[in-house]
Structure formats: structure tokens, C-alpha cells
Amino acid sequence: MAATTTTKRIVFTGGSGKAGRHVIPYLLSRGHSVLNLDLTPLPNPDVYTLKTDLTDAGQVFNALTSHFHINHYSNPRHSDTVPVGPVDAIIHFAAYARNMLVPDNECFKGNVLSTYNVIEAACKLGIKKVIIASSETTYGVCFAQGETDYHSFPLEEDYDCDPMDTYATSKLCGERCARSFARRFPGTDIYALRIGNVIEPHEYETDFPEYVNKPETRKRNAWSYVDARDLGQICDLCVQKDGLGFQVFNATNTTSSLKVPTAQYLKDACPSTPITREMGEFEGPLSNRKAREVLGFKEEHPWHKYVAV
């Protein structure tokens, strides 16, 4: 488990969703305080949920300067128990989670506007650490129309992302917003996490055996995934790692979802797609090498701990 050097006050958006409900407990376990901004309450007695429409810039600004719990109104106006100044970090996961939950234009508007509002408010309030959720879909195959191939393997952060779909395009727009504001506000770190297919603990029993035994069904996820608890570790490492400015990290587990060595499978399944460097024997094609080398990520929940081969 990654070591925490300093506890932080963190505003987390979308914490009631699939990923957030596991990431937030991890952050709490590291000693952080968390306020959840969501439209749905998080069933966790240790976290207050402030119902917030993130497409409304005024609500975002107010939420980022809010108490972390209604009980905080009982604190003295001037004391060590009343934090002064901006929160330490924002982790922005709130979004329409895929295409076809709402019409495409609403997906694009909601995802891009909420991300813009969060980043703008953070920068203008002096919040120096912002972590946003991007997506594996930006690599262009997950929601592609029809059959298509990746340009090359492994998929790393300098890849030429060219998605066809609205959801992935909205995520790339979020990355561009992050880069722009990090340049405009020197000293602000904004890290975009290209999050892989999130796996909750119970899904190792219900879903993962099919992923392992039918690898042909996993091309759109690049035979990769991220355990929701390991995603919590990545978020914590991002909170602790300062001074990088704008960065993109693939947020995936180290191991692929394959039973056979990665390069062997890719050569057979995708013979026309080049492999541009030597890969680890079971390294995920959506590689987290940068997160391991820069952030110090160490996978704690590989699938083979929970699924018999």
C-alpha cells in the first residue's frame, strides 16, 4: 500500500458512482477528508454528499468553498478547527459514464461543461491540485463504429488519440481544458487519468471469468482493466505528487486480462498492429508504465488473486 505523507482536504465529484464508491474509502483510509459532490448520496456515514449540478458554474464555485459537513456550522468562527483557504485537491469523476445514457449532444455538453467549470473554479480559487477522469475510450477503439484496430501497442500517453464517438471526444476536450488552464496558472498541477475498465470486487466472480476465457470480447478494452481499489491508490498518489503541471496517466492495472503472454496474444489477434517496444510478459496493452515510474504505483489487486484459471 502506498505511503501517505500528508493528509489532505479533497473535494471529490461523482463519488457515488461505480469508481468513486471504492476510491473514496481508499482516500479515507489514507487519512484524507472528503466532500462528495454528486446528484445521488453516497451511502457512507463518513462522507457528506452535497447535491451539486456541475454544469452550473455558480454551484461549482460555491461547492468548492463549502463546509465538508453540516455539523461544521457548530465550529467557532475563528479556530484551528475551521480550515482557512482553498481545499488541497479536487478529484473530478462526475460525468455521463458512456454513450447512449442521454443523447449525444447532452453527453458532450454535460461532460465538457462540468469539467471546464471544475477546472476554472479550482484555478481561480487557488486550488493547486486537480485530478480529472479521462478514459480508455480516447484510444479510439472502445466505441468505434464497426471493427477497427489500434495504431500500435502498447497504448501509452503519447498515442495519437482519434476516437469516433461523442463520449471519448468529450474526454479529450477535458484533457485540452486541463492543459490550457495548467499553462495559464503556473504552479497548478492538473492530472488527467485515462481510466481503464473499472472492476469492482464482486465482478471478479460475476464477470471476470468470461473476460479471461473469451479474450476476443475484450479488444475494445485493450485487454486491460483497473481494480477500483487500485484506482484509489492511483488517485492518492496523484494527490501526493506535486510539481508536474499538466500530465496524462493511464490508470490501469499492471497485468492484462489475458491468460497467455501479452505479446504472443497480440501478434496472433492483431497481426497488422505493430508492437513498438518490448513489453512485460503479462503487461496490459493499455500500459500503466508511466504511473509506475512517475507516481510509484504498485498493483495490489491483480485479477489472478480472485479468479481461478
ZADO-1210 file (C-alpha; in nm, 4 decimals, padded with zeros to 6 digits):
<atoms>
<atom x="00.0000" y="00.0000" z="00.0000" code="MET" pos="1"/>
<atom x="00.1321" y="00.3419" z="-00.0916" code="ALA" pos="2"/>
<atom x="00.2544" y="00.5568" z="00.1958" code="ALA" pos="3"/>
<atom x="00.0763" y="00.8816" z="00.2713" code="THR" pos="4"/>
<atom x="00.2992" y="01.1705" z="00.3765" code="THR" pos="5"/>
<atom x="00.0337" y="01.4376" z="00.4285" code="THR" pos="6"/>
<atom x="-00.3409" y="01.4225" z="00.4810" code="THR" pos="7"/>
<atom x="-00.5482" y="01.6463" z="00.2552" code="LYS" pos="8"/>
<atom x="-00.8909" y="01.8035" z="00.2258" code="ARG" pos="9"/>
<atom x="-01.0303" y="01.6684" z="-00.1014" code="ILE" pos="10"/>
<atom x="-01.3451" y="01.7557" z="-00.2942" code="VAL" pos="11"/>
<atom x="-01.4497" y="01.4528" z="-00.4986" code="PHE" pos="12"/>
<atom x="-01.7096" y="01.4858" z="-00.7756" code="THR" pos="13"/>
<atom x="-01.9139" y="01.1844" z="-00.8795" code="GLY" pos="14"/>
<atom x="-01.8172" y="00.9905" z="-00.5704" code="GLY" pos="15"/>
<atom x="-02.1447" y="00.7972" z="-00.5641" code="SER" pos="16"/>
<atom x="-02.0637" y="00.6246" z="-00.8947" code="GLY" pos="17"/>
<atom x="-01.9047" y="00.2887" z="-00.9684" code="LYS" pos="18"/>
<atom x="-01.5464" y="00.4044" z="-00.9260" code="ALA" pos="19"/>
<atom x="-01.5994" y="00.6711" z="-00.6627" code="GLY" pos="20"/>
<atom x="-01.7668" y="00.4473" z="-00.4091" code="ARG" pos="21"/>
<atom x="-01.4419" y="00.2490" z="-00.3883" code="HIS" pos="22"/>
<atom x="-01.1925" y="00.5296" z="-00.4414" code="VAL" pos="23"/>
<atom x="-01.3332" y="00.7435" z="-00.1600" code="ILE" pos="24"/>
<atom x="-01.2962" y="00.4723" z="00.1080" code="PRO" pos="25"/>
<atom x="-00.9360" y="00.4286" z="-00.0028" code="TYR" pos="26"/>
<atom x="-00.8732" y="00.8007" z="00.0352" code="LEU" pos="27"/>
<atom x="-01.0348" y="00.7969" z="00.3796" code="LEU" pos="28"/>
<atom x="-00.8101" y="00.5069" z="00.4778" code="SER" pos="29"/>
<atom x="-00.5093" y="00.7248" z="00.3928" code="ARG" pos="30"/>
<atom x="-00.6287" y="00.9884" z="00.6372" code="GLY" pos="31"/>
<atom x="-00.7826" y="01.2368" z="00.3920" code="HIS" pos="32"/>
<atom x="-01.1071" y="01.4292" z="00.4458" code="SER" pos="33"/>
<atom x="-01.3523" y="01.4083" z="00.1555" code="VAL" pos="34"/>
<atom x="-01.6592" y="01.6044" z="00.0461" code="LEU" pos="35"/>
<atom x="-01.8625" y="01.4334" z="-00.2255" code="ASN" pos="36"/>
<atom x="-02.0329" y="01.6443" z="-00.4944" code="LEU" pos="37"/>
<atom x="-02.2987" y="01.4366" z="-00.6657" code="ASP" pos="38"/>
<atom x="-02.6668" y="01.4271" z="-00.7523" code="LEU" pos="39"/>
<atom x="-02.7039" y="01.0968" z="-00.5635" code="THR" pos="40"/>
<atom x="-02.5983" y="01.0482" z="-00.1998" code="PRO" pos="41"/>
<atom x="-02.3042" y="00.8207" z="-00.1228" code="LEU" pos="42"/>
<atom x="-02.4130" y="00.5643" z="00.1396" code="PRO" pos="43"/>
<atom x="-02.1079" y="00.6243" z="00.3572" code="ASN" pos="44"/>
<atom x="-02.1561" y="00.7793" z="00.7014" code="PRO" pos="45"/>
<atom x="-01.8050" y="00.9273" z="00.6915" code="ASP" pos="46"/>
<atom x="-01.8666" y="01.1344" z="00.3779" code="VAL" pos="47"/>
<atom x="-02.1138" y="01.4168" z="00.3271" code="TYR" pos="48"/>
<atom x="-02.2722" y="01.4479" z="-00.0179" code="THR" pos="49"/>
<atom x="-02.3521" y="01.7990" z="-00.1379" code="LEU" pos="50"/>
<atom x="-02.6043" y="01.7812" z="-00.4210" code="LYS" pos="51"/>
<atom x="-02.4430" y="01.9861" z="-00.6981" code="THR" pos="52"/>
<atom x="-02.5134" y="02.0472" z="-01.0662" code="ASP" pos="53"/>
<atom x="-02.1612" y="02.0781" z="-01.2024" code="LEU" pos="54"/>
<atom x="-02.2816" y="02.2275" z="-01.5308" code="THR" pos="55"/>
<atom x="-02.3770" y="02.5382" z="-01.3279" code="ASP" pos="56"/>
<atom x="-02.0584" y="02.7388" z="-01.2708" code="ALA" pos="57"/>
<atom x="-02.2070" y="02.9217" z="-00.9737" code="GLY" pos="58"/>
<atom x="-02.2893" y="02.5971" z="-00.7954" code="GLN" pos="59"/>
<atom x="-01.9384" y="02.4665" z="-00.8626" code="VAL" pos="60"/>
<atom x="-01.7745" y="02.7790" z="-00.7201" code="PHE" pos="61"/>
<atom x="-01.9879" y="02.7642" z="-00.4081" code="ASN" pos="62"/>
<atom x="-01.9423" y="02.3910" z="-00.3596" code="ALA" pos="63"/>
<atom x="-01.5639" y="02.4235" z="-00.3741" code="LEU" pos="64"/>
<atom x="-01.5781" y="02.6731" z="-00.0857" code="THR" pos="65"/>
<atom x="-01.8301" y="02.4749" z="00.1205" code="SER" pos="66"/>
<atom x="-01.8146" y="02.3113" z="00.4610" code="HIS" pos="67"/>
<atom x="-01.7372" y="01.9398" z="00.4453" code="PHE" pos="68"/>
<atom x="-02.0277" y="01.8528" z="00.6761" code="HIS" pos="69"/>
<atom x="-02.3370" y="02.0251" z="00.8102" code="ILE" pos="70"/>
<atom x="-02.2038" y="01.9714" z="01.1621" code="ASN" pos="71"/>
<atom x="-01.9244" y="02.2169" z="01.0847" code="HIS" pos="72"/>
<atom x="-02.1642" y="02.5059" z="01.1459" code="TYR" pos="73"/>
<atom x="-02.1154" y="02.4393" z="01.5169" code="SER" pos="74"/>
<atom x="-01.7439" y="02.5209" z="01.4955" code="ASN" pos="75"/>
<atom x="-01.6239" y="02.8596" z="01.6200" code="PRO" pos="76"/>
<atom x="-01.5821" y="03.1235" z="01.3537" code="ARG" pos="77"/>
<atom x="-01.2104" y="03.1537" z="01.4274" code="HIS" pos="78"/>
<atom x="-01.0325" y="02.8434" z="01.5458" code="SER" pos="79"/>
<atom x="-00.7904" y="02.5730" z="01.4369" code="ASP" pos="80"/>
<atom x="-01.0885" y="02.3504" z="01.3527" code="THR" pos="81"/>
<atom x="-01.2084" y="02.5833" z="01.0765" code="VAL" pos="82"/>
<atom x="-00.9844" y="02.5440" z="00.7696" code="PRO" pos="83"/>
<atom x="-00.8757" y="02.8678" z="00.6099" code="VAL" pos="84"/>
<atom x="-00.8044" y="02.8915" z="00.2395" code="GLY" pos="85"/>
<atom x="-00.8817" y="02.6600" z="-00.0510" code="PRO" pos="86"/>
<atom x="-00.9122" y="02.2841" z="-00.0316" code="VAL" pos="87"/>
<atom x="-00.5999" y="02.0842" z="-00.1110" code="ASP" pos="88"/>
<atom x="-00.7262" y="01.8905" z="-00.4116" code="ALA" pos="89"/>
<atom x="-01.0184" y="01.8177" z="-00.6386" code="ILE" pos="90"/>
<atom x="-01.0793" y="01.4791" z="-00.7960" code="ILE" pos="91"/>
<atom x="-01.3336" y="01.5162" z="-01.0748" code="HIS" pos="92"/>
<atom x="-01.5005" y="01.1875" z="-01.1728" code="PHE" pos="93"/>
<atom x="-01.8572" y="01.3099" z="-01.2305" code="ALA" pos="94"/>
<atom x="-01.9750" y="01.2551" z="-01.5884" code="ALA" pos="95"/>
<atom x="-02.2091" y="01.0663" z="-01.8115" code="TYR" pos="96"/>
<atom x="-02.0187" y="00.7386" z="-01.7959" code="ALA" pos="97"/>
<atom x="-02.0656" y="00.6279" z="-02.1565" code="ARG" pos="98"/>
<atom x="-02.2573" y="00.6909" z="-02.4754" code="ASN" pos="99"/>
<atom x="-02.6334" y="00.6329" z="-02.5001" code="MET" pos="100"/>
<atom x="-02.7256" y="00.7240" z="-02.1463" code="LEU" pos="101"/>
<atom x="-02.8526" y="01.0529" z="-02.2884" code="VAL" pos="102"/>
<atom x="-02.8498" y="01.1921" z="-02.6441" code="PRO" pos="103"/>
<atom x="-02.5010" y="01.2565" z="-02.7754" code="ASP" pos="104"/>
<atom x="-02.5185" y="01.6355" z="-02.7604" code="ASN" pos="105"/>
<atom x="-02.6218" y="01.6203" z="-02.3944" code="GLU" pos="106"/>
<atom x="-02.3377" y="01.3790" z="-02.3167" code="CYS" pos="107"/>
<atom x="-02.0891" y="01.6149" z="-02.4786" code="PHE" pos="108"/>
<atom x="-02.2333" y="01.9258" z="-02.3155" code="LYS" pos="109"/>
<atom x="-02.2582" y="01.7756" z="-01.9689" code="GLY" pos="110"/>
<atom x="-01.9127" y="01.6204" z="-01.9663" code="ASN" pos="111"/>
<atom x="-01.7229" y="01.9100" z="-02.1201" code="VAL" pos="112"/>
<atom x="-01.9017" y="02.1905" z="-01.9362" code="LEU" pos="113"/>
<atom x="-01.8739" y="02.0237" z="-01.5961" code="SER" pos="114"/>
<atom x="-01.5028" y="01.9595" z="-01.6460" code="THR" pos="115"/>
<atom x="-01.4438" y="02.3164" z="-01.7622" code="TYR" pos="116"/>
<atom x="-01.6356" y="02.4563" z="-01.4650" code="ASN" pos="117"/>
<atom x="-01.4455" y="02.2457" z="-01.2123" code="VAL" pos="118"/>
<atom x="-01.1036" y="02.3302" z="-01.3551" code="ILE" pos="119"/>
<atom x="-01.1785" y="02.7002" z="-01.3961" code="GLU" pos="120"/>
<atom x="-01.3163" y="02.7376" z="-01.0448" code="ALA" pos="121"/>
<atom x="-01.0257" y="02.5431" z="-00.8967" code="ALA" pos="122"/>
<atom x="-00.7651" y="02.7560" z="-01.0687" code="CYS" pos="123"/>
<atom x="-00.9335" y="03.0857" z="-00.9829" code="LYS" pos="124"/>
<atom x="-00.9782" y="02.9792" z="-00.6203" code="LEU" pos="125"/>
<atom x="-00.6108" y="02.8895" z="-00.5918" code="GLY" pos="126"/>
<atom x="-00.6552" y="02.5131" z="-00.5624" code="ILE" pos="127"/>
<atom x="-00.3228" y="02.3709" z="-00.6754" code="LYS" pos="128"/>
<atom x="-00.4126" y="02.0079" z="-00.7464" code="LYS" pos="129"/>
<atom x="-00.6863" y="01.8908" z="-00.9834" code="VAL" pos="130"/>
<atom x="-00.7268" y="01.5308" z="-01.0991" code="ILE" pos="131"/>
<atom x="-00.9781" y="01.4624" z="-01.3750" code="ILE" pos="132"/>
<atom x="-01.1169" y="01.1387" z="-01.5120" code="ALA" pos="133"/>
<atom x="-01.0399" y="01.0834" z="-01.8774" code="SER" pos="134"/>
<atom x="-01.0924" y="00.7427" z="-02.0346" code="SER" pos="135"/>
<atom x="-00.9553" y="00.4382" z="-02.2129" code="GLU" pos="136"/>
<atom x="-01.2069" y="00.5218" z="-02.4858" code="THR" pos="137"/>
<atom x="-00.9857" y="00.8068" z="-02.6075" code="THR" pos="138"/>
<atom x="-00.7637" y="00.5461" z="-02.7753" code="TYR" pos="139"/>
<atom x="-01.0337" y="00.5137" z="-03.0384" code="GLY" pos="140"/>
<atom x="-01.1458" y="00.1506" z="-03.0394" code="VAL" pos="141"/>
<atom x="-01.3817" y="00.1090" z="-02.7432" code="CYS" pos="142"/>
<atom x="-01.6768" y="00.2902" z="-02.9020" code="PHE" pos="143"/>
<atom x="-01.5612" y="00.2829" z="-03.2639" code="ALA" pos="144"/>
<atom x="-01.8245" y="00.2173" z="-03.5284" code="GLN" pos="145"/>
<atom x="-01.7571" y="-00.1320" z="-03.6567" code="GLY" pos="146"/>
<atom x="-01.4307" y="-00.3209" z="-03.6455" code="GLU" pos="147"/>
<atom x="-01.1111" y="-00.1192" z="-03.6180" code="THR" pos="148"/>
<atom x="-00.7554" y="-00.1653" z="-03.4951" code="ASP" pos="149"/>
<atom x="-00.5265" y="00.0234" z="-03.2620" code="TYR" pos="150"/>
<atom x="-00.2385" y="00.2079" z="-03.4279" code="HIS" pos="151"/>
<atom x="00.0251" y="00.0289" z="-03.2210" code="SER" pos="152"/>
<atom x="00.0936" y="-00.1435" z="-02.8885" code="PHE" pos="153"/>
<atom x="00.1405" y="-00.0685" z="-02.6082" code="PRO" pos="154"/>
<atom x="-00.1090" y="00.2139" z="-02.5726" code="LEU" pos="155"/>
<atom x="00.0779" y="00.4918" z="-02.3924" code="GLU" pos="156"/>
<atom x="00.0078" y="00.8534" z="-02.3164" code="GLU" pos="157"/>
<atom x="00.1762" y="00.9920" z="-02.6307" code="ASP" pos="158"/>
<atom x="-00.0558" y="00.7911" z="-02.8561" code="TYR" pos="159"/>
<atom x="-00.2387" y="00.9811" z="-03.1345" code="ASP" pos="160"/>
<atom x="-00.5927" y="00.9600" z="-02.9943" code="CYS" pos="161"/>
<atom x="-00.8563" y="00.9703" z="-03.2698" code="ASP" pos="162"/>
<atom x="-01.1912" y="00.8467" z="-03.1344" code="PRO" pos="163"/>
<atom x="-01.5101" y="00.8439" z="-03.3414" code="MET" pos="164"/>
<atom x="-01.7625" y="00.8725" z="-03.0609" code="ASP" pos="165"/>
<atom x="-01.9062" y="01.1535" z="-02.8535" code="THR" pos="166"/>
<atom x="-01.8121" y="01.0252" z="-02.5077" code="TYR" pos="167"/>
<atom x="-01.4429" y="00.9805" z="-02.5871" code="ALA" pos="168"/>
<atom x="-01.4338" y="01.3138" z="-02.7680" code="THR" pos="169"/>
<atom x="-01.5776" y="01.4821" z="-02.4589" code="SER" pos="170"/>
<atom x="-01.2957" y="01.3303" z="-02.2554" code="LYS" pos="171"/>
<atom x="-01.0311" y="01.4590" z="-02.4949" code="LEU" pos="172"/>
<atom x="-01.1861" y="01.8039" z="-02.4662" code="CYS" pos="173"/>
<atom x="-01.1499" y="01.7740" z="-02.0900" code="GLY" pos="174"/>
<atom x="-00.7814" y="01.6937" z="-02.1314" code="GLU" pos="175"/>
<atom x="-00.7368" y="02.0000" z="-02.3519" code="ARG" pos="176"/>
<atom x="-00.9099" y="02.2202" z="-02.0939" code="CYS" pos="177"/>
<atom x="-00.6759" y="02.0817" z="-01.8303" code="ALA" pos="178"/>
<atom x="-00.3678" y="02.1543" z="-02.0397" code="ARG" pos="179"/>
<atom x="-00.4844" y="02.5076" z="-02.1154" code="SER" pos="180"/>
<atom x="-00.5521" y="02.6012" z="-01.7532" code="PHE" pos="181"/>
<atom x="-00.2290" y="02.4426" z="-01.6280" code="ALA" pos="182"/>
<atom x="-00.0424" y="02.6650" z="-01.8730" code="ARG" pos="183"/>
<atom x="-00.2423" y="02.9735" z="-01.7738" code="ARG" pos="184"/>
<atom x="-00.1982" y="02.9136" z="-01.3992" code="PHE" pos="185"/>
<atom x="00.1661" y="02.8157" z="-01.3376" code="PRO" pos="186"/>
<atom x="00.2127" y="02.6133" z="-01.0221" code="GLY" pos="187"/>
<atom x="-00.1179" y="02.4309" z="-01.0669" code="THR" pos="188"/>
<atom x="-00.0978" y="02.0563" z="-01.1240" code="ASP" pos="189"/>
<atom x="-00.3764" y="01.9077" z="-01.3357" code="ILE" pos="190"/>
<atom x="-00.3504" y="01.5344" z="-01.3982" code="TYR" pos="191"/>
<atom x="-00.5832" y="01.3525" z="-01.6395" code="ALA" pos="192"/>
<atom x="-00.6370" y="00.9819" z="-01.5728" code="LEU" pos="193"/>
<atom x="-00.7231" y="00.7682" z="-01.8736" code="ARG" pos="194"/>
<atom x="-00.9144" y="00.5178" z="-01.6669" code="ILE" pos="195"/>
<atom x="-00.9476" y="00.1608" z="-01.7872" code="GLY" pos="196"/>
<atom x="-01.2491" y="-00.0655" z="-01.7493" code="ASN" pos="197"/>
<atom x="-01.3274" y="-00.0337" z="-01.3773" code="VAL" pos="198"/>
<atom x="-01.3694" y="-00.3637" z="-01.1941" code="ILE" pos="199"/>
<atom x="-01.5450" y="-00.3762" z="-00.8575" code="GLU" pos="200"/>
<atom x="-01.4504" y="-00.6581" z="-00.6162" code="PRO" pos="201"/>
<atom x="-01.7690" y="-00.8582" z="-00.6742" code="HIS" pos="202"/>
<atom x="-01.7164" y="-00.8534" z="-01.0515" code="GLU" pos="203"/>
<atom x="-01.4232" y="-01.0931" z="-01.0302" code="TYR" pos="204"/>
<atom x="-01.6801" y="-01.3632" z="-00.9602" code="GLU" pos="205"/>
<atom x="-01.9655" y="-01.2425" z="-01.1792" code="THR" pos="206"/>
<atom x="-01.7909" y="-01.1060" z="-01.4896" code="ASP" pos="207"/>
<atom x="-01.4172" y="-01.1599" z="-01.4980" code="PHE" pos="208"/>
<atom x="-01.4117" y="-01.5339" z="-01.5759" code="PRO" pos="209"/>
<atom x="-01.5690" y="-01.4567" z="-01.9135" code="GLU" pos="210"/>
<atom x="-01.3133" y="-01.1835" z="-01.9766" code="TYR" pos="211"/>
<atom x="-01.0330" y="-01.4320" z="-01.9157" code="VAL" pos="212"/>
<atom x="-01.1837" y="-01.7229" z="-02.1050" code="ASN" pos="213"/>
<atom x="-01.3167" y="-01.5233" z="-02.4010" code="LYS" pos="214"/>
<atom x="-01.0397" y="-01.2738" z="-02.4734" code="PRO" pos="215"/>
<atom x="-01.1889" y="-01.1952" z="-02.8144" code="GLU" pos="216"/>
<atom x="-01.4582" y="-00.9973" z="-02.6284" code="THR" pos="217"/>
<atom x="-01.2023" y="-00.7650" z="-02.4683" code="ARG" pos="218"/>
<atom x="-01.0430" y="-00.5930" z="-02.7664" code="LYS" pos="219"/>
<atom x="-01.2452" y="-00.2757" z="-02.7122" code="ARG" pos="220"/>
<atom x="-01.0975" y="-00.2551" z="-02.3607" code="ASN" pos="221"/>
<atom x="-00.7464" y="-00.3356" z="-02.4895" code="ALA" pos="222"/>
<atom x="-00.7368" y="-00.6493" z="-02.2713" code="TRP" pos="223"/>
<atom x="-00.6828" y="-00.4195" z="-01.9748" code="SER" pos="224"/>
<atom x="-00.8725" y="-00.3099" z="-01.6631" code="TYR" pos="225"/>
<atom x="-00.8352" y="-00.1263" z="-01.3345" code="VAL" pos="226"/>
<atom x="-00.9407" y="-00.2610" z="-00.9981" code="ASP" pos="227"/>
<atom x="-01.1488" y="00.0103" z="-00.8299" code="ALA" pos="228"/>
<atom x="-00.9326" y="-00.0125" z="-00.5176" code="ARG" pos="229"/>
<atom x="-00.6108" y="00.0193" z="-00.7166" code="ASP" pos="230"/>
<atom x="-00.7656" y="00.3232" z="-00.8825" code="LEU" pos="231"/>
<atom x="-00.7940" y="00.4650" z="-00.5323" code="GLY" pos="232"/>
<atom x="-00.4211" y="00.4163" z="-00.4882" code="GLN" pos="233"/>
<atom x="-00.3527" y="00.5966" z="-00.8161" code="ILE" pos="234"/>
<atom x="-00.5685" y="00.8904" z="-00.7062" code="CYS" pos="235"/>
<atom x="-00.3905" y="00.9099" z="-00.3723" code="ASP" pos="236"/>
<atom x="-00.0509" y="00.9034" z="-00.5433" code="LEU" pos="237"/>
<atom x="-00.1631" y="01.1858" z="-00.7714" code="CYS" pos="238"/>
<atom x="-00.2727" y="01.3906" z="-00.4710" code="VAL" pos="239"/>
<atom x="00.0675" y="01.3426" z="-00.3105" code="GLN" pos="240"/>
<atom x="00.2807" y="01.4009" z="-00.6215" code="LYS" pos="241"/>
<atom x="00.3380" y="01.7715" z="-00.6777" code="ASP" pos="242"/>
<atom x="00.5089" y="01.9843" z="-00.9364" code="GLY" pos="243"/>
<atom x="00.4281" y="01.8039" z="-01.2618" code="LEU" pos="244"/>
<atom x="00.1980" y="02.0636" z="-01.4183" code="GLY" pos="245"/>
<atom x="-00.0295" y="01.9065" z="-01.6778" code="PHE" pos="246"/>
<atom x="00.0073" y="01.5310" z="-01.7118" code="GLN" pos="247"/>
<atom x="-00.1829" y="01.2363" z="-01.8564" code="VAL" pos="248"/>
<atom x="-00.1613" y="00.8954" z="-01.6901" code="PHE" pos="249"/>
<atom x="-00.3118" y="00.5664" z="-01.7974" code="ASN" pos="250"/>
<atom x="-00.4965" y="00.4476" z="-01.4866" code="ALA" pos="251"/>
<atom x="-00.4935" y="00.0711" z="-01.5285" code="THR" pos="252"/>
<atom x="-00.3659" y="-00.2353" z="-01.3525" code="ASN" pos="253"/>
<atom x="-00.0245" y="-00.3625" z="-01.4484" code="THR" pos="254"/>
<atom x="-00.1402" y="-00.7048" z="-01.5649" code="THR" pos="255"/>
<atom x="-00.3544" y="-00.7736" z="-01.8691" code="SER" pos="256"/>
<atom x="-00.6740" y="-00.9783" z="-01.8573" code="SER" pos="257"/>
<atom x="-00.5061" y="-01.2482" z="-02.0672" code="LEU" pos="258"/>
<atom x="-00.4030" y="-01.5975" z="-01.9632" code="LYS" pos="259"/>
<atom x="-00.1168" y="-01.6049" z="-02.2130" code="VAL" pos="260"/>
<atom x="00.1806" y="-01.3682" z="-02.2540" code="PRO" pos="261"/>
<atom x="00.0701" y="-01.0341" z="-02.3913" code="THR" pos="262"/>
<atom x="00.2986" y="-01.0058" z="-02.6952" code="ALA" pos="263"/>
<atom x="00.2144" y="-01.3594" z="-02.8024" code="GLN" pos="264"/>
<atom x="-00.1587" y="-01.2891" z="-02.7949" code="TYR" pos="265"/>
<atom x="-00.1311" y="-00.9522" z="-02.9702" code="LEU" pos="266"/>
<atom x="00.0743" y="-01.0981" z="-03.2555" code="LYS" pos="267"/>
<atom x="-00.1940" y="-01.3616" z="-03.3115" code="ASP" pos="268"/>
<atom x="-00.5028" y="-01.1427" z="-03.2589" code="ALA" pos="269"/>
<atom x="-00.3763" y="-00.8192" z="-03.4187" code="CYS" pos="270"/>
<atom x="-00.1108" y="-00.9259" z="-03.6710" code="PRO" pos="271"/>
<atom x="-00.1144" y="-00.5951" z="-03.8577" code="SER" pos="272"/>
<atom x="-00.0666" y="-00.3787" z="-03.5467" code="THR" pos="273"/>
<atom x="00.2991" y="-00.3103" z="-03.4622" code="PRO" pos="274"/>
<atom x="00.4436" y="-00.3587" z="-03.1148" code="ILE" pos="275"/>
<atom x="00.6764" y="-00.0636" z="-03.0638" code="THR" pos="276"/>
<atom x="00.8738" y="-00.1794" z="-02.7595" code="ARG" pos="277"/>
<atom x="00.9419" y="-00.4891" z="-02.5574" code="GLU" pos="278"/>
<atom x="00.6521" y="-00.5479" z="-02.3197" code="MET" pos="279"/>
<atom x="00.6390" y="-00.7219" z="-01.9855" code="GLY" pos="280"/>
<atom x="00.5279" y="-01.0833" z="-02.0095" code="GLU" pos="281"/>
<atom x="00.1739" y="-01.0106" z="-01.8888" code="PHE" pos="282"/>
<atom x="00.1777" y="-00.6311" z="-01.9190" code="GLU" pos="283"/>
<atom x="-00.1560" y="-00.4740" z="-02.0034" code="GLY" pos="284"/>
<atom x="-00.1657" y="-00.3417" z="-02.3616" code="PRO" pos="285"/>
<atom x="-00.3118" y="-00.0214" z="-02.2133" code="LEU" pos="286"/>
<atom x="00.0111" y="00.0277" z="-02.0247" code="SER" pos="287"/>
<atom x="00.0470" y="00.1951" z="-01.6854" code="ASN" pos="288"/>
<atom x="00.4275" y="00.2157" z="-01.7122" code="ARG" pos="289"/>
<atom x="00.4216" y="00.5946" z="-01.6652" code="LYS" pos="290"/>
<atom x="00.2109" y="00.5672" z="-01.3476" code="ALA" pos="291"/>
<atom x="00.4506" y="00.3085" z="-01.2109" code="ARG" pos="292"/>
<atom x="00.7634" y="00.5050" z="-01.2943" code="GLU" pos="293"/>
<atom x="00.6435" y="00.8592" z="-01.2139" code="VAL" pos="294"/>
<atom x="00.3881" y="00.8054" z="-00.9365" code="LEU" pos="295"/>
<atom x="00.5221" y="00.4843" z="-00.7843" code="GLY" pos="296"/>
<atom x="00.2049" y="00.2823" z="-00.8416" code="PHE" pos="297"/>
<atom x="00.2215" y="-00.0828" z="-00.7333" code="LYS" pos="298"/>
<atom x="-00.0646" y="-00.3107" z="-00.8283" code="GLU" pos="299"/>
<atom x="-00.2316" y="-00.4637" z="-00.5233" code="GLU" pos="300"/>
<atom x="-00.5314" y="-00.6352" z="-00.6829" code="HIS" pos="301"/>
<atom x="-00.4365" y="-00.8327" z="-00.9952" code="PRO" pos="302"/>
<atom x="-00.7242" y="-01.0410" z="-01.1243" code="TRP" pos="303"/>
<atom x="-00.5483" y="-01.3728" z="-01.0706" code="HIS" pos="304"/>
<atom x="-00.5753" y="-01.3229" z="-00.6925" code="LYS" pos="305"/>
<atom x="-00.9504" y="-01.3664" z="-00.7284" code="TYR" pos="306"/>
<atom x="-01.0144" y="-01.5744" z="-01.0428" code="VAL" pos="307"/>
<atom x="-00.9000" y="-01.9341" z="-01.0856" code="ALA" pos="308"/>
<atom x="-00.7503" y="-02.0070" z="-01.4282" code="VAL" pos="309"/>
</atoms>
